[in-house]
């Protein structure tokens, strides 16, 4: 309401749409295609900020894409409940859209899950209070000190000279530190209030291949596209490799509708679909080469998405 009034009302309208769709569709058979797929129209709302910004109107997006995903998940999960009260439906939608710790950025989750935690007796923080404050402080350091430092380091080098790789790595670390830091703040802030939301990062620098990377990076979003984009496509007869690619193309559009993110999504999807698997039985050399190539690919494609076409 204070810093992003337009986004507040876009979230509000999306939540109302979700409530209406859930009521209209819940009495249809679970196998009904309308019940299964009509809620996906909510995802179209993600592009409303791109449309507004294309008109050169100053419009703060303020986490709107995250809110749309959470409201879509909330609508789908409310449909699957055998029954619900008006209060629980409205409360779940409000949590999905406006849950304060994760309002700006952070994990994606269903409002029904967090609402249920709030209705439970005596919710307890997941972890000691001291550890949670340390986690929050670590997130603050990453988001407010490390991320800007990496950006300044990138500005001090030139991409096409010998220090080009340093620029690419610094820009990626700026993105990573800011995003990871804000997620740590969201996760610890929610836990201090007695709620559990998904962990969004798990040491992605240890990833041995691209599949392992997406099990560690933006975990909640990766699981979302697998559950709500990949699986429905695959179950409708789309080949797994094609469904994987399309799921990541969607993720690119979710970030921003521009050529850089289309390339980003297409590249991640194609590599996810076709790259050889690295197993525990793979040689140490194969694991080292795969780890280096995976992180190099992620860093380069991140630059393409965020800087190459701006």
N, C-alpha and C positions, 0 to 999 in steps of 0.2 A: 504493500500500500504506500510505503514511503518512497522507495527508490525505483519501483517498477510497476506502476499502476496498471499499465496496459497488460503486462504479463499476468498480474493478479486476476484480471477479469477474463483473460483467455483461459487460465486454469479453471476458473469458476465455471465458465461456459462448457468446457470439456467435461468437467465433473457432472454437470446437469445432463449433458448428452449421455454420459455413461449410466447414470441412474435411470434415464428413460429407456435406453436400450436394454438394460438388465430386466426391467419390468415387462417390457414388450416381448422379449425373447425367452424368458425363463420357463414359460409353460409349453414351449415347443419341445418336441422329442429331442433327446440328446444327440441323436443321429442327424437331426435337421441341419442342412447346410446353412440355412439362415442363422440358426442359433450359433453355429460354429464360426461363421466368417463375417457376419454383419458387424460385430464389434470392432473389426479391423478398420472400419471407417474412422474410428477415433484417432488412429495413427496419422491420418491425413492432416489433422490439426497441427502436427509438428511443423508443417511447411508454412503455416500462417505467418510466422515471424520472418521467414525468408521473403515472403511476398511483400510484407510491410516494409522490410528493410530495402527491398529492391526499389521502392518508391522514394528512397532517400529520406524517409521520416526517421527522426532520432527515436529509436525504440529499444529499450533495454530488455534483452531476452531473459536474463536472470533465472536460468535453470528450467526454462519452459519445456525443453525436449525431455528432460528427466521426468518432469511432472506428467507429461502425456503418457510416457511408458508406464509409469506407476498407476495412473488412472485406468489405462487399458488393462493392465494385469488385475487391478481391483475389480473391474467390470467382469472379466472372465471368471475370477474366483467367486464373486458373488453369485454368478449364474450356477456354479457347481454346488453351492450350499443347498441343503434340502429345504431350509426356510431361513428367513432373516426378518428382523424388525426394521421399521422405518429408521429408527435411531441408529441401528448398527450399519445400515446402508449409507446413510448420510455421514456418519462418523468415519466409516472406512474410506469414503471418497475424500473427505476433508483431510484425513491423514495422508492418503495417496497424493494429494495435490500440495499440501502445505506443511508436511512434517518438518518442523523447524531445523533439526540438526542436518538434514539432507536436502534442504530447500534449494540451495544454490547449485550444488554439484555433489556427486557421491554415488553410492550404490542405488540400483533400481530394485524395487520390491513391491509387493502388493500391500495396499492399505489395510486389507482385511487382517493380515498377519499382525501388523503393529497394533491395530485396533483391538484385536483379541488379547494381546499382551497387556494393553492398558486396562482392559476389563477384568483381568485376572487379579486374584487377591495378592497383595504385597509383592509387587514385582521387585526383583533384585537385580542389581547391576552384574553383568557378566564379567567378573574380574575384580580385583581389589581396587578400592578407590585410589590408592596411591599409584598403582599401575595405570589406571585409566587417565589420571591427570598427567602422568609421564607421556602416555600415548598422545594425548591432546597437545601437550607442549612440543612433542616431536613433530606433530603435524603443523603446528604454528611455525616452527623453525624452518621446515621444508618449504611451506607456502610463502612465507614472508621474507626469508633470508636467502635460502639456497636457490630457489627459483629465480629471483631477480639477479642474484650473483651470476648464475649460469647465462642469463640473457646478456648481462654486461660483458661477460667473457666472449660470447659469440659476436657481439658488436665490435670487439677489439681485434677481430681476425677477418680475413677475406676468404670467401668460399672457394675461389678458383686458384688460390695459391697453395703453397705447401701446407699451410695451416687449415686448409679446407676441411679435413676430417674433424679437426678440433671444433670448428664452427658447427658442423652437423651434430656432433655428440653433445655440445653445449646446448644447442637449441632443443634437442630431444630431452636432455636432463632438465631444462627449464620446464618443459611440458610435464615430464614425469614428476618432478618434485612438487610442482604446484598442484597437480591432480591428486597425487598420493597424499600430500599433506592435507588437502581439504577433505579427502576421504577419511583419514585418520581422525580429524576433528569431528566429522560427522559420526563415525562409528563410536568414538569414545564419548561424545556428547550424548548420543542416544543411550549408551550403556549407563552413564551417570544418572539419567532420568528413568532407568529401569527397563529400557527397551533393547532388543537385539535386532540389528539390521545386518545384512550380509557383509562379510569382509570382501573388499574389492581388489586388493593386491596381495600376492604371496610370493615375494622375492622373484620377480620376473627375470632378473639378471641370471638366474640359475637355469632358465629354460634351455633344454637340449634340442628342441625343434619347434616349429611353429605351432603345433598342437599343444605342446607343453607350455608355450608362451601364453596361449589363450586360456589355459587352465590357471594362469597366474596373474594375468593383466586384465583389468576391468572385468573381473570374474562374473559379477552379476549381470552385466550386459551380454557377455558371451553366452551365459546360460539362457538369457532371455531369447536371443536370436536362435539358439538351438531348439528351444522348446516351442516358441511361438512362430518362427519363420521356417526353420529347416524341417522340423517334424511334419507340420501340415503340408508342406510342399512334397516331402518324401512320401507321405501317406497317400497323397493324391496321384502318385505315380511318377513324380519327377525323380530322375536319377540322383543318387546321393551326391555325386560330384557337382552336378548342376545346382542342386538345392543348397549345398554348402556355399557355392559361389554367390548365388542370389541372396543368401542370408547376409553375407558380408557386404554385398553391394547395398542392401538395405541399411546396414550399419553405417556405411559411408554417407548415404543420404540423411540418416539420422543426425550425424554430426553437422553437416552443412550441404546445401544443394549447390555444389560447384565442382568444376572438373577435377580439381586436386583430390577431393574426397571420393569422387567416383573411381579415379585411378587407385586410390588407397584401398577402397573396399574390394574392387575387382582383383587387385594384386593379392591381398590377404586371402580372398576366397579361392583363387586359383591355386595358390601355394598350399593352403589348407587341404584342398581337394586332391592335389597331385603329388605333393612332396613325399619322399620315402620316409617311413617311420624309423625312428631311432629307439631301439629297445635296450633293455638292460644287458643283453648279450652282445650289443654292438661294441666294436673295438674302441679303445680310448681315443685313438686318432679320429675315427669317424664321429665320435661324440664331440670332440674338440672342434672339428671342422664344421659340424652341424650347428653347434652353439654360436660360433663366430659368424657364420653365414646368416643365421636366423636373426641375431641382434643387428647385424649390418643391414639386412633387408628392412627390418622394422624402423631403424633410424632413418634410412634414406627415404622410405615411403612416407614416413612422418613428415619429413621436410617437404616432400612433394605436396602433401595434403595441406600443410599449414602455411607454406611460404612461397612455393614455386609459382603459383598463379595469382599472387596478390601484389 
